[in-house]
Amino acid sequence: MARRKKTIIDGMDREILRTLIRSKIPPTSRQIAQSINLSGAAVIPRLNNLQYQGIVERVNCGTMRKKINALSKICWRVDLKKKRK
């Protein structure tokens, strides 16, 4: 798992968090990337960094959605219950 070196939350990370908070169902990384106009390759390290900090968590959304691609079975949501590192 490749992580970004910096752990500071910048403007794009805030946009990712806004997208996660506004969505009714947990979005995939591809849907997040489309909503903030970034590529999927640029969003995934940011999500992994936010997960490492304990802000977001991965959710298996294969059971929540009927028609879904095999690559998009991982969804993300804001984790407000965990203690931060």
N, C-alpha and C positions, 0 to 999 in steps of 0.2 A: 504494500500500500504506500503510495507516494503521498507525502504530506508537504504542504508548503512550509517553508522555514519560518516565516513570521506568524505569530499568533495574534496579531492585532486585527481587530475587525474593521475593515474599511467600508467604503460606500457600496461596493458590489456585494459584499457579505450582508450588508443591511438590506439591500434589494432582495437577496435570496430569502432572508428572514421575513421580510414583508410579504413576499409571495407565499411562503409557507403558512404564515398567520392568516392570510386572506382566503386561502383555498379551503373549500369545504371537505374535500377528501384529500388524503395525502398524495401530492403529485410525484411523478417520476423525475429523475434528473433531466431528462430530455424536455419535459414540460416546463421545468423551472428555467432551463436554458432558453427556451423559446420566449418565455414571458419577460425575461430581462435582456434579451438580444445578445446573448453570448453563445459560444459553441458548447457542446456537451463536454468536450475535453477540458474546457476552462472552468466549468462548473463543478465537476467531480472532485478535484483537489480541494476546492473551497468547501464543499459539503463534508469531505473527509476531515478537514481541519476543524470545522464546526462540530463534527461528531466527536473528535478527539478532545475538544474543550468541554463537551457535555451539553452543548446547546441544542443540537438536533440529534435525532436517532433514526436508524433505518427501520423500516416496517416492511414485512412481506405483504405485498398487496395482490398477490395472485389469487387469493380467496375473495378479495373485495370486488374485483372486476372480472367479468366473464371473459371477454375477448381481450387478451393482452399478449404482447410479444414475449418471448422467453427472455429477451434482454432487458425488458422493462418491468420485471417482477419486484424490483426494489423501489419502494417509495420512501419519502422522507417526511418527517413531521417535527415540529418544535417540541422539545422535551423540557417542560417547565418544572417537573417534579424532582429531577436529579440535582444533587449538589454539584456546584461547579468546581473544577480543579484549580 
